[in-house]
Amino acid sequence: MTQPERLAIAMDWGGTWMRVAVVDWSGAIRWHKRRNNPKDKGKDSLLAAGLELLRQAVGACSSHPVAGIGLAIAGPVDAEAGALSGSPQFPALEGVPLKALWEPELGLPIFLGNDANLAALGEYHHGAGQAVTDDEGQLVRTLVYATVSTGIGGGVVDRGELLLGAHGLAAEIGHMAIDWRPDAPPCFCGSQGCLESIASGTAIARAARQRRLEPRWRHSTSLSGLAEEAVTAPAVFQAAQAGDLLASQMVEEVVQALSVGLASVLHLYDPDLLVLGGGVTQGLADLAKLPEIQRRMRVRVMSDGYRQCPLVPAKLGDNVGLVGAACLVWQRLDAR
Ligand SMILES: [Zn+2]
């Protein structure tokens, strides 16, 4: 009789919702469920909601043995302590040892990672990273994933291994400063001029809300007709699509900021594949701007090795964090 297949449980925990899934070895999602975070965002209610969702996932595995649980969490994670470390999304969970709390409750090993890092791992093993990079059938060696969304995060996978850094904080691409001037936009991290403070969805919306009030744009941009909360990054992309001059100029600035930032990423990590995900990437792709980002990025790099790196959209969509969290389980258990 063959053994029942082992499955992994994955959780993707963002600022507004949590999702859990049962994932098999091939990266396929067998079952999933999503719920909003409790409104009060308090420690006890967040922990209770997370644990309850994980229990449901364990139940959904029925007769299959569960190898372990991977948690992809928004914000910096101390993987060794199994706790969050300075996440702006979860101030109530700062330093809470999720691994130590939940392992005895669920009777399964738990592994934590930053969501963008794990997304990189997911794309490497089951997404864009499965493409070959040259005529000889060479598989991707070094993949950099950047999510350009509400914020900007990143992850680096080199020959199958995540680059974590000494504290699990490596590859914070969004907080690479690209504007040093004293009036550069402020960033939530406390610095200013970070890529995230210029090219993230939050930054685009903030800049559009300010700039539509400027005398030169007030009467000419369609963004002036929108209510404050309707001025979002998707609204800016839509206006650019319709030929709005302010929105087009803003998209041009985002393209330039990403080109400059990603050229630095090429110099730092020397990837043979650069993968872009997230809602802002989707908006730029809809405007056919990804080739332009790649062209400008290539103009800025030092040698041909960097120029050969393709820039491609992510393949796993909303599932990327879940698939990556499952990869972490397989990888950690293998390494034991
Ligand atoms: Zn920053």
Residues whose N, C-alpha, C, O or C-beta is under 5 A from the ligand:
A	BS01	ZN	G174 H175 C187 C189 S191 C194
